[in-house]
Amino acid sequence: MALSRRTFSALAGSAALGLGLGGSGGSGAPSAFAARASVPTGPAPVPPRVDGEQHTIGYDRYSLIVDGRRLVVWSGEMHPFRLPSPALWRDVLQKMRAHGFNAVSVYVAWNYHSPAPGTYDFSGVRDLDLFLRTAAETGLYVILRPGPYINAEVDGGGFPGWLTVTRGTARTDDPTYLSYADQWLTQVNRIARKHLFTQGTGTILLYQIENEYDAHAGDVTGRRYMSHLYKKVRADGIDVPLFHNDKGRNGYWAPGSFDTGGETGGWLYGFDGYPSPSSTPPDWGSFGPGGAKGGASASPSTPGFVPEFGGGWFDPWGGAWFDGKGYAESRRTRDAAYERRFCLTNFANGLTLHNVYMTFGGTSWGWLPAPVVYTSYDYGAAIDEARNVTAKIAPMHQLGHLFQSLPDFAKLDRAAEVAARGLKVYHLVNPDTGAHVYVARNDTAAPVTSDLPTDAGRLRITVPGKDARLLTTGLKLGERTLKYSTAQPVFCLTAGQQDVALFTGRSADMADLVLMTPEEPSVMRLDPEAAWVYNDDDELRVTSPLGEGGLTRVLVQKGGSETPLVLLFGDDATSVRLFPYDTPTGTLVVYGPALLRHAELRGSAVHLTGDVTGTTTIEVWGPRGIDTLVWNGRTLPTRVTLSGSLMTTGLLPAVPEVRLPTLDGWRMRRENPEAGPGFDDSRWKVADRTTSFSSTPVPRGRPVLFADDYGFHYGDVWYRGAFTGADGLEEISLAYSTGTQGLLMAWLDGDPLGTHRMPVPDRNSTARQGSWTATATFPVREALRSPGPHVLSVLVRRMQHDQDGKGLDTHKAARGLTAASFTGAAPKVKWRIQGEAAPDPVRGPMNNGGLYGEREGWHLPEFRDHDWEPVAFPRAARYQGVTWYRTAFRLSVPADLDASIGLTLEDDPYRAYRTQIFLNGWNLGQYINNVGPQHTFVLPNGILRTRGTNTLALAALSEFTTLSGPGAVRLTLLGTATGGLPVTPV
């Protein structure tokens, strides 16, 4: 279905701008994006906001062009479904905006919103509309990615559990599947179209179709599928540019590769990349080799776009990727230098749409995680799972603010090759302004010092091992021209009646900066570390160490009409404490706090809100006449400095101590009555189906035992098989299928037969991420071989559905029992099955599984446990099955303190048991004591009552092979800051 003329006008901002956009819908219709004229480098777009006005989004081979201005998209990925506390969404989004990101990229997970066919829930923690409003209020563009398939290391790649039992092959043009996919997109798009940037009603800038779809790349099935999704999204009124995320630089789904219903343009090519820290950064993009598969050169008329680039990496059960050290090791190996080296290489290759996956990873709580990952999805990201901004934020902060404040970087051509001994050098030039950019990369482990030839002369630079540096020449700094700088520019902004420019580097660097000044300026060294000299070549040279002593300021003035320029120099740690902020009254630059959340001017008063993590001053550059500084509602004593800033005269205090209570007063109760022969299972479903749409074959002549076929999709599932005639019975063999670390327990007439579990994955098995199948064989004691009635009880922990990365319906692989066989006898078994109860209306379909205690509400805070047995930890018992432990604790964290708190569990690693963690009824994770590597689980504020009483329940599943805990269970303080945001209880 082609777009209407009105919709095209919103899309086709590039038409009026004369941008050449590649691609053809296949109909031969003229492009609404036809080229007419070039677009020169101009001012950068202002931060997005909801203004009710129509906006245009165009592009050429260099960049997006928004309302006639070039835009470099510097985006960070976060997933609202991995932070089930909507009040904290704003916290993370404000941290992203403050640290240089101008966009947030979000997956929308189908399974998270749809517990059954035709049923969709976008309320509470699933309120997509609220998230999109919050992003707009924060001043961030949104890149929306609703699939239908998303991968994202979530159960089934985002497909709902009920889809596993439907006819039709997913991720194809199968009409049954498409009917369900259309229902999903209708629900998402009904919300999304109210938040389109083009319409002035929101900030959705780009919209992704499918994800990493290489299963049918180039064949008729794939083309029909992608065409259908494209036309569906357009028909739903989504009028922003669409794109796909190619799984690597394959050139799949470039413009013109499928039918768009006559629309030409409006489609971007993008690809993802997750290079190893030990690899050499590849030349991805329009400047790289490889022809049609050379990254952005697969689509030479659209800008270079990487919808996912490694901001870390996920970790599997057992910690195979990071030698059992968890995400701390991911952050160490993919540190700030890694991100700088690879992201600068991407930029040098013409990639001006860049999304860091992940920027905040969050938590795969409940039964959300795919089998390959454990609960934490910290990812080694720049903002950790506990919402702490890490040292890894530095390159994100610096590059983000650079791209937003200096539009020269939105339009660069490759320039003459430059060689420097021991370094890989990229040389770029802006054809409109003449500014030159050099990226010098060191791929060795040792520092390299070399002479870099530039158009401004040879510069002596040092690049640390496995790092990179960005240098510029000929760059405009307000009304002045930078001849060169060995320190990287971060921003140059006009704050009031002066320009403020920040330059940064590593803490051991010396900044050497030269300004072209035809007349000798008046220079004031405001901090003793700096030095300056004016030479006969009309050049002002300023040098400053970039040490750990904080900010160095130099004021450059002239008696004529030139605007004063404040030069700021600081190392990485200093640079991330400098925050530009645009207000309707003018731009502010704020230095000092750990985070600036919001700023506004009220007359001569500057009102700031933000966070402090240690003693600090606050300094503000802004419009002339500001004389009052209000921080988090408190007026601070200030003075005006020689640089024209307003600075506090005293230090803001350090964060007060937070004391956490000891977890005691535990009560316990054993469950699994389902194992007993007298248990009433008459209300359970009879497992008597003979056919299935599963990709797992049904054993010939036997009933379907796959849990999904009976409506049980998440968590544990119980089976009870009744039979007679056990004479001669020697062994029972139970075939079952789970994800990684799945487990099976069996009882005969209440007598434990034993436990079987899937092996701990190694690097090879992790790489395939496939379904795990096994057969557990148990000998039967002679005392249980009577001719009378018997009950075989089986508990299976399924560990969720496979993802469907190859488009082979692998999400439909069976979960639970697949077959039962007997040696020495051939009894006929009547099977019944029970899994999770109806979905929790607040916590959603993925919160609970089929344990007896879950079905009876033992995890809920209102459950009365006064008759449970008192118990103390550490505890050691030998028991096959489930034991529940409950306690309550009270917190009294001050209202102006943001404290992130976790739960830590530790025990003898030999002990074989696993524990589900329920806080106030929310299933916040699974701990496997003898597998790991995760021991600390984040308890998100909002679910955690930081000023009130909390209920903690642990459901421990013990294997009987060893003594079982829990051992040590304690609260852990993961981070504190004075400030924060009000958090509404969920």
N, C-alpha and C positions, 0 to 999 in steps of 0.2 A: 504494500500500500504506500503510495507516494505521499509526502507531506503536503499540506495545504500551502498556498502561497504565503499566508500570514505566518505560518510556522517557519517556512524557509527564510523569511525576512529576519527572524530572530537568530536563526542559525548562521545566516550568511553575512555576518559582519565583515567577513573577508571579501565578499563580493565588492562592497563599496570601497574597500581598501585595495582592491586589485591584487589579491593574493593568489598565487598559482597553487591550487590544491590538487593532489594526485588522485587517481582512482576513477573508475567508471562503474556505474550501476549495471552496465550491460544492456541498457535500453537505447543508448545512443542519444539520450536527451542532453541538451546543453547543461553545463554545470552551473549551479547557482553560485559557485565560487570562482567564476572565471577571472583570470588575471587581467589587471588594467594598469597598475603602477606599482613601483617598489614602495616599501615602507621603511623610512629611515629610522635610525635609533632615536628614541625620544624618551620622555620621562616614564618612569616605571608606573604601572597601575597602582592606584591606592588600594588599601586593604578592602576586601569585599564586605558589603553590608546589604541588608534588606532595605531597599529604598522605594520599591514600587515602580521603578523605571525599567524600561526594556534595555537590555545589554546585548552586545554582540560578542561572539567568540569566533575568531578566525585563526588561521595559521598559514605559515609558509614553511619552507624547509629549515628555517632557523628556529622558530619558536611559536608558541601560541601568541595571538594578538587579541587582546581584550579591550574593547571600546577604543580601538585605534592605537593601543600602546602594547609594546612587547612585554611578555610575561614569561619569566623562567619559573616553572613550577617546581618547588622544593617541598616535597610532601613526606609525611610520616604515616606509617600504618599503625592503627590501633583497631581493636575489635570490641565494640560495646558488649557483645555477648561474653567476653572474657573478663569483664569487670561488672558483676551483677549488683552495682550500687550506683544508680543514675547520678547522684550528687557528686560522685567522684569522676564522672566523665568530664565535667567542667574543669576539675583539677588537672587532669592529664592534658586536655586541650589547651588550657592556659599555659602549661609548661611548654608545650610544643610551639605555640605562637611566640612566647617570650624568647625561645631559643632558636628562632630563625625560620621555622616552618611556616609556609603560607597556605598549606593545604593539608588535609587529613584524608587518608584513604581507608575505606571501611568495607570489609566483607559483610554481607547480610546472609546469615545461615538459615536455609529453608527449614532444617530440622528443629531449630530453636524456636520457631514460630508456629509450627504445624504439628500438633499431636495426632491428627487423623485427617483423612481426605476431606477437603472442603472446610476444614476448621483451621482458622488462623488467628493468632493472638499477638497483637502489637501493643499490649498494655504493660504497666509496671516496668520491670527490668527489661522488657522487650519493646519499649516505646521508641521506635525508630523516629517518629515525628519529633519527639523531645530531643533526641540526639542531634538531629539535623538543625533544630532551632538553636541548640546550645553551640554547635559549631559556628553558625552564623553570628551569634552574639559574641563569640570569641574572636571573630574576624578571620576565619579560615575558610578557604574553598574546600569543597568536598569532592572526592573521587569515589563514586558509588559503585560497588561491585557485588551485585546480587546473584551472580551465577547464571543459570540454576545450579551448576556444579561449581564449588569453590576450592576444594581440597583443604587447605588451611590446617592440616593435621587435626581435623575434627571428624567425628563419627560419620562414616559413609561419605566423606568429602562434602558434607553439608546436606546430603539427601536425607529426607525424613525416613524413620524406620519403616513406616507403612508402605513406602515405595518399594521395599524389597519384596512385597508379596503381590505386586501388580504385574499384569501382562505387559509385554513390550520391552524393548531394549532401550535403556537410558542413554542419553547423549547421542541419539540418532534422530532421524526424521520419522521414527515410529509414531503413528498417530495417537496411540494410547499414552505414551510418554509425553508427547507434546501437549496433550490436553491437560495433564497435570502440571507441566512446566508453565503453561499459559496461565493456569489458575494462580500459581505462585507469583509470576511476574505481574499479573493484574493487581494482586494485593500490594506488592512493593511499589509499583508504579503509581498506584492511587495516592500513596504518600509522597513519593519522590516528585511527582509533577507539581506539588505545592511548594517545592523548595528549589526550583530551577533558578540559576543565576540569570539566565536569559530573560526571565520574566520579572526579575526584581523581587521575587518572593522568597528567595533563599540563596544558597551559595553552591549548589551542585554545579560543578564545572565540567565534569567528564563522567561518562557512564560506561562500565565494562560489561561486555557480553561473554558468557561462559568463562573458562579459565584453563590455560595450559592445554588446549584442545589439539592434540596431535594424533589422536586415534584415527581420524578419518580426514586428515589434512590432504586436500587436493582431490578426494574422490567425490562421487556424486552424493553420497550419503551426507558427508560433512558439509558440502556446499548447500544442500537443501536445508540442513539443520541450522547452519549459521544464518542463512537467508531468512528462515522462519523467525528466528529470535530477533534479528534486526528489524524486520517488518512489524513484529509484535510490539517491540519497544517503541518504535516510531508511532505506531497506531495508538499507543497508550498516551501519547502526548509528550514524550521525552524528546526535547529538541536541542539538547547539547551534543557536542561531538561524542561519538561512540568509538569504542576500541576493544581489542582483545589482547590478552597477555600471552604471547607466544612462549612456550616452554623452551627457552634458549633462543639463540639467534638463528632461527631456521628459515625465516622469511614466510612462515605460514600466516595466512589470513591478512596479507597486505591488501591495500585498496585495489579493488577490481577482481578479487579472487572469488567473489560470490555475488549473487543477484541482490541488489538493494532496492529493487522495485522502481528503478528509474532515477533514484537519487544519486547524484554525483557529488563527492565530497562529504564532509561530515564524518569521515571514518579515519582513525589514526592507526598506524602500526606500532605495536609495542612488544617488547620481549623482556624476559627476566634473566637475572644472573646471580649466582651464589658462588663466587670463586673461593677456592681454598686459600688460607693465609700463606701457604707455601708456594702458591702459583704466581706467575708473572701476570700482572693485570692485562687483560686482553684489549685489543683495539676494537671496541664495539662502537658502531655508529657510522655516520656517513663518511668518515675519513679512513675507516678500516678496510682491510682487504676482504675478499670473499665473495665478490659479485653479488648475486641475488640473495645469498645467505649472509651477507656481511653486516648484520645488525640493521641500523637505520637505512643503510643503502638499499635494503629490500623495498623501501618506499621513499625514493629520493625527493618527492614533493611534499613530504610531511616531516615535521620535526623529529629529532631523535628522542625516543621515549622508552624509558625502562620502568614499567609499572611495578616491578619488584626488584630491589637490589639489596643484597645481604647486609642487614643491620645486625647480624648475628647468625645463629643456626640453631635448629631444634635438637633436643637430646632424647634418646630412646631409653626405655627401661634398662637398668643396669649401667647406663651412662657410657655406652660403647664409643660414642663419638669423642668424648672428652675424658677417657680413661677413668671413669667413675667419679670425676671431680665436679660434675654438674655444670651449671651455667656460669659459675665464677670462672671456670676455665674457658668457656666460650667467650666471655668478655675479655679475658686476658689475651687470648690468641687473636681475637677480632676486635682489637682495641682502637683507640683514637687514630693511631698511626695507620692501621689497616684501612679504616674508613677514609682517611685523608688520601692515602695512596690510590685506592681503587676509585673513589668518587671523583677525585681530580682527573684521573684517567678517563672516566666516563665523560666528564665535562669537556675535556680536551678533544674527545671524539664526537662532539656535537650533540650530546644528549642534554637537552634543556628541559625535559620533563622527567623528573627523577623522584621515585618514591622509595623510601628506606623501609624495608620489611625485616624486622619489626622496629618501630621506634618505642612503643610500649607493648610488650608481649602479653602481660596479664596472666590469667589463670584458666586452665581448661577444667573448670569445676564440674562436679557431678559426673554424669556419664557422657560429657561432651567430647573428651579426647578420642581421637582415632587410636587404634591399638598400638601404634608405633611410639606414642609419647606418653609420658607420665603427667601428673596433674599440673606441675608448673610449666608455664609457657613463657618464662622470663626471657628466653631467647638470647641472653647476653646483650640485650638491647640497651640503648642509651639511657632510657628511663626504665629502671628495674621493676620487677613485679610488685615491690612494695611502694612504688611511685617515687622512689628516690632518683634524682637526676645524678648520673654518674659522670666520671671524668671523660667518658666516651662522647659526651655531648659536644665537646669543643669544636670539632670540625663541622658538625651539623649547624651549630650556632653561627660560626664564622661564615660558612659558605651561604647559609640561608640569608643572613642579613646583607651579605655582599651582593647577592643576586637581586634582592629586593630594592636596595638603595642605589645601585650603580647599573643603570640599564645597558651600559656598554657590553656587558657579559651576555646579553640576550641575542646578540648578532655577531658571530665571529666566523671568519674564514680561516682556512689553513694558510699559513704564511711560509716563507722560505725556511728550509730545514736549518736547524741549529744543533751543533754538536758540543758537548761538554764531557770531558774525560770522566768515565765511571758513572755517567748519568744518562737516562733516557729523557730527552727534552722534546716537548711539544711547543710549537710557536704558532700563535693565533693572532689575528688582527681584526679589529672592527672596521669595515670598509667605509663607514660613515664618519667616525670620529678619529680614526687613526690610532686609537689606543692599541697597544700590543700587550699580549698576555703570554707568559711562559710558565709551563708546568715542568718542573725538574723532578724526576723520580729516581729514587735509589732502590734497586732491586736486590742489593746485597745486604748482609747482616751488619756490616761495619759502616760507620759514617764516611761520607765522601766529601772532600773539599775540592772544588773545581772552579775554573773561570768560565762564566757563562757569557757568551757573546750576545749582546742585545743591540737594538737600534740606538740605544743611549750609551753604548760602550760596554766594555767587559766588566762584569760584576763578579766579585769573589764570594762564593756562597758555600755553605756546608749543609748537606742534607743527611740527617740521621739514617741509620740502617733501617731498611724496610719502611721508608717514609717518603714523603713528597713535599714540595713547596710550590706555592703559586706566587709569581712576581709579575709586576706590571710596569709598563713605561707609557708615557704620553697620556695618562689618565687624567680626566678633569676632576679636580677637587673643588667644587663650587666654582668660583671665578678664577681659580688658579690651575696650573697644569703641573702634574707630577712628572718630572723627568724620569725618575726611577725610584724604586724602593725595594730593598732586600727583604723587608717585612711585608707580610700579606695585608692588603687592605681588608677591613671588615665592613665599614660603612663610611659614607660621607653624607651628612644631613645638615639641613639648615634648621637650627633651633633658635628661634627668635631672630636676633640681628647678627648672628654669627654662624659660621659653618663649623661642624664638629666632625673630625675624621679619626677613626681608630685603625691602628696597625698592630699586628700581632705576630707571634712566632713561638718557638719553643723557649723554655726558660733560660737556656744557655746562649740564646742568639743575641746578636747586636744588630739593632735596626739602623740602617744607613739609608736616609731619605733625602732626595734633592728636589726642590721646587724651582720652577722657572719664574723668576721675579725680575722684570726689566728695571725696576727701581728698588733700591735697598729698603727692605721693610724694617719695621720696629719689631724686634723679637724679644720675648720675655720667657726665660726659663723658669717655670713655676715649681719644678722639682729638681733637686740637685743632680740627679743622675744624667740628665740630658746635656748635650753640648751642641753648639751651632756655629756656623761661620758663613759669611757672605763673600763670594769670590768675584773676580773680575769678569767672569763669564755670565754675570747676571743670574747666579744660581745661589739659592740658600740651601746649605747642607746641614741637616740635623741628624745627630746620632744619639742613640739611647740604648742601654742594655734592657733586655726583656727578662729581668730576673723575677724572683718571687716576692719582691718588696711591694708589689701593687702597681698602681697606675702612675705613669710619668706624663706630665702635661707641659706643652709648649704653646705659647700664644704668639701667633704671627699677625701683625697689624700693619697698616699703612695709613698715612695721613690722607690719602685720596679717597676714592669712592669704593675701593675694594672692601668686601665684607671681611671682618676679622675671621681668622681660621684658628681653631683650637686643635692642635695635633695631640692625640692620645696614643701612648705606647704601653702595651702590656702583654704578658705571656698568656698561655692558654687559660690558666686558672683565673687570671684577671679578666680576660676578654668575656668570659661567660657570666660575669657580674655586671656587664654593661648592656642596657636594654633600651633600644629606640622604641618610641611609642607615639603613634599618630593620634592626635585628638582633633576635634573640630576647630579648636582655637589655635592649633599649631603643634609642631613636633616637639617631643621631649626626649632627652637622653638621660637615663637614670643609671647611676653607678653605686654599687655597694651591696644591695641585698642578694640573697640567694635566688630570689625569684621576684619579678614584677608581674603581678596579675592584671592590674587595671590602673589607669591614670586618667585624670581629668582636671581641667582648670576651672576654678570658680572664682572669677575676679582675679585678685592677685595671689590666690592660694592654690597650691598644687596638692591635690588629694591623690595619694597613692595607696594601693593595697598590694600586699605581697608577703613573702616568707623570709625569715631570717633563721639561719642555722648556727650562727656564731656571732660574736661581738663584731660590730661593723659601724661605719658611718654611712650616710646616704648623701649623695651629691646629685644635683639636677641642673641640666642646661635646658633652658626654655625661653619663652618670650620675655622681653625686657619688662621689668616691673614686678615680677613675681617676688614675693617677700615672705610667704608663709608656706611651710611644709607640713602637711598632715599625713601621717603614716598610720594606716590601719585605724583611722579615727582619732588618733592622738596627735596633737600639735607639738612639734619638736622645736627646740631652740636652734637657730641657724645663723649663719653669716654669709655675706656675699664675698666670693673669692675673686682674685685678680683675673681668673679666666672667664668671669661672668656667670659662674654657676652659683647655686644656692646649696650650701653644705651644712649638715648638722654640726653643732659645736661639741657634741658628746657622742659616746658610743651607744648604740642600741645593745641591750643586754643579751647575754648568751641564753640559749634555750634551757629552761628549768629541767631538773631531773624528773623522770617519770619512773615511778615504782610500780612494778607489776605484782599482783598477788600470787602466792603459791597455790597450785591446783591440788586441793585435797577434798575430803568429804565425798569420795567416790562411792557409788553403789553399783552393784553388778547383778546381772541376771543372764542365765544361759537360755538359749532358744533352740531352734530347729526341732520343734515337736513333730514336724513333717516326717522325721526319720522313724518315729514310733509306729508300730503296726496298728495301734488303735486310733490313730489320727483320722478325723473326719475330713475326707477330701471330696465329699459328694458335690460340693459347689465348684470344684475345679473343672476345667475344660477337658473333655475326652479327646485324647490325641488319636484320632482314627482316620485322618485324611490320607488319601492315597496318591495325590498329585500335588505338585508345587511349582511355582515360578522361580524357585531358587536356582542359582547356577550350580548348586551341588546336586548330583543325581540322588533320587530316592532309591534306597535299596530295594531290589526286586522282591515283591511279595511281603514287604513289611510296611508298617504305617509311617507317615511323615512325623518325625519328632522335632523338626526345626521350630525353634521357639517363635520366630517371626510369623510363621503361618497361623499361629493361634493368637496373634495380637500382642505378643510380649517382645518388646524391642530393646529395652534398656536394663542393664544391671543383671542381677542374679535371676536364675530360673530353677524351679523345682520340678522334679518328675516323681511320680509314684506309679510303679508297675505291680499290679496284683496278678498272682498266678498260683496254680496248684501243681502238684506233681514234681517235687524236687528230688525224688529218689534218684540216686546216682549222680546228682549235680556236683561237678568238681570245680568248675570255673565259670565266672561271669565276665564277659568282655563287653566293654562299653566304648563305642566309638563316639568321639565328640569333636566339635570344631569351635574354635574361639579365635580371638586375636592374641597378640603377644601376651604372655604371662597369664593365659587362661588357666582355669583349674576345675577339677572334678572331684567330688566327694561322694562316696556310696555307702549305704547301709542296707543290710538285709535283716528284716524283722527288728530293726532298731540296733542291731549289732554292727559296729563300724567295719566295713570291708577295707577301707583305706582311701588314700588321697593320691591323685595324679595331677601333675601340673606341667604346663609347657615349659620348655627350657628358656633360660636367660638368653636373650639375643646377643649375638656377637656382631662385628662389623659387617660380615657377609650377609647374615640373615636380616639384619636391620635394613640393608640396602634394598632388599626385595619387598619388604613391608607387606608380605602376602598373608593369606589366611593360615592359621596354624591348626593342624589336624593331628589326632593321635588316637590310639586305642589303649584303654586302661584295662588290664586283665587282673582279676582278683580271685584268689582261691576261696572256696567255700568250706567252712568248718563242717565236720561231720554232724555236729549237733543241729545244724540248720538244714539238713537234708531230709526232713520229714515229708510225708506225702500230703500233709494238710495245706491250708492257705498260707501264702507268703506275700510279703510286700517288699519290693525293691525300691528304695528311696535314693534319689540322685540329686545333688545340688551342683549346678554348673555356673561358674563365674565366667561370663562371656567376653568381657573386655572389648566389646563393641565391634562395629562392622568395618570391614575393609573399605578403603577409599577406592575410587574407580578411575584412577589416573589414566588408564589405557582404554577406557570406554568399552570394557568387556563385561559389564554388569557384575563386577567383583564385589560390589556392595551387597549383592544378593547371595553371597556365599553363606551357607548355613551357619547358624549360631545355636549352641546347645548340643544335646544328644543328636546323633545321626543314625545310630543303630545299636542294637543290643543282641548279643549271641551267647549261647550257653554250651558248655562242654559237659558231656555225661548225661544230659537230659535235654528235652525239647519242649519246655512248657510254653503254653500260649499266654501271652501277657496282655492285660488290658491296661493301657497307659492313661494317666491323667497328668495334666500340666498346669502350673501356676507361676506367673511372673508378677510384674509390677501391677499395683492397683491403678485406678484412674489417675490421670496426671494431677499433680498438685496445682491448684488454680493460681497460686502466687508464684511458686518456684519453678513451675513449668514441667514439661514431660520428661526432662532428662535429669531430674533431681533424685528420683527413687528407682530402685530395683525391686526384686521380688523376695527379699528376706522377710521372714515372719515379723520381725520387729518393725520393719518399715511399713508393712501392711497394717500393723496394729498401732502405728504412731509413736513408737518408742523414741524416735529421733526428735519429736516435737517438744518445744519448751513447755507447753501446757500439760504434758503427760505427767501423771502422778506416779512417782517411783518410791514412795515412802516405805513400801513393803519389800524393796529390793535389799539384798545383802550388802552391808558395809564392807569395803575392801580398801586396801592401801597398795600403792605402787612403790617399788617394782613388784611385779607379780610373776610367778612361774607356775604353770599348770600344764598338764598334758591332756588334751581334749580335742576331738575331731568335731568341728562345727563352729557355731557362732556364739560368742559371748558379748553382751552389751555392758558398757560402763557409762555412767552418767554422773555429772557434777554440775554445780553452778558457781560462778564467780562474779565479783562486782568490780567495775573499773570506775575511776573518778578522775579522768584526764581533764585538765582545765579547758574551758571552751575555746580559748584562743591558741590552743596547741594542737597541731596535727601530728598525732603519734600513729605510726604504722606498726602493727603488732602481728606476730606470727605464733604458730603452735609448733613446737619442736618435739619430736618423738625419737628416742634412742634406746637401743637394746643390744644384747649380744647378737652380732650379725649371723650367728649360726641358727638362731631360733627362727623357725619357719611359720610365720603368720603374717597376715595383712589386716589393715584397719581402715575402715571408712570413717571420715571425720565429719560430724554434723555439728554445726554451730547455729543455735537458734532455729534448728530445723533444716538448715541449708547444707547440702552435701558438698563440702569444700575440698574434697580430695581423697585419694587412696594412697596409703602408705604400705609398702611391702618391705618388711624388716630385713629379710635376707636377700633382697635384690637391689633396692635403692635406685638411683643415688639420692633421692629426695628425702630429707629429714625435717625440713621446716616448711610449713604451709602458711601462706599469707591469709589473714582473716580480715577481709575488707571492711573498713568503717562503713557504717550504715547497716550492714548485716551484724557486725560487731558493735555493740553498744559501748562506746568509750566512756559514757557517763550513765551507767546503769548496770543491771544484772543480765548475765548471759548464761545460757544453758549449753553445755558441751556434752555430746554423746559420741561414743566410740563403738563401732561394731567390728569386733575383732574376729577374723575367720582363721582358725588354727588348724594346722594340717595333721596333728597327732604324731608326726615323725620326730618332733622335738618338744621340749618344754616351750611354752609360749608366754609372752608378756601380756600386757604392756610393761615396758621398763620405765624409763624416765619420760615424763610428760610435763612440759612446762611452757609457759608463755615466754616469748622472746621479743624484745624491742628491736625493730628493724629500721627505724628512722624517726626523727623528730624535727619539727620546725615550728617556730612561733609564727602564727598567721593562719595559713590554711583557709579553708572555706567551711561555711556551715554545712553539716551533713545531715540530711533527712533520713531517719530510720526507714529501712525498706520494709 
